[in-house]
Amino acid sequence: MTRNDYLKANSILFWPVVLIAAGIIFIGVRFIVAPLVGATGFGVPAAENQTFAYLWAKGTRDIVSGLFLIVFLWLKVNRRVLAAFIFVASLIPIGDALNVYANVGAGNLTALVIHGGTALFMIILATLLLRRD
């Protein structure tokens, strides 16, 4: 491992990391701007008359998670650090899938597949980051 072992913009893996960051930030912004739409997209619809505090908290969490990836790319952190962060962050969509399942069961298969697919994509991406391209 060399000091210059960071993910370069011309790397094929750079853009999936940017895509994950942008997607997470988009989802977070949607939870803040349109909390009910965000909750429905998450897989557990929220009632219109309830507080949005938890929905806004989820939005903030997503925005910050995406910004971490952007900052890591900008700081040119070592690929192993980036991979470790993505591996750990993959626990978020796994937890989200468990949350959906605990609240609506398999009734929202689309949301379960999206959360599970996101976690799988992140795990595969992190694994690829550990390899040289």
C-alpha positions, 0 to 999 in steps of 0.5 A: 500500500502506497501513500497514493493509494486513494481512489482517483477520479479516472478509476471505474470505482470512483463513480459508483462511490459518487453515485452512492453519495449523491443517492443518499443525499437525495434521499435525505433531502427528500425526507426533509423537503417531503417527509411523507413521500420519503417515508412511503419510499422508505417502505413504512408510510407515515401518517400526515398528522404526526410529527416529522421529527423522526423523518427529518432525523433520517433525512439528516442522517442520510445527507451526512452519510453521503457528505462523508463519502464526498469529503473522503473522496475530496481528501483522497483518503486511502482506499481501505479507509473508504472501503471500511466506511462503506462496509460499516455504512452498509449496516444502515440499509440492512437496518432499514430493511429490518425496520421495514420488515418489523413494521410491515412484514413482507407486505412491502417487498419493493422496499425490502428489495431496495434496502437489501439491494443497496446493502449488497451493492455497498458490500460489493463496492467496498470489496472491489475498493480493497482490490487494485483496479 
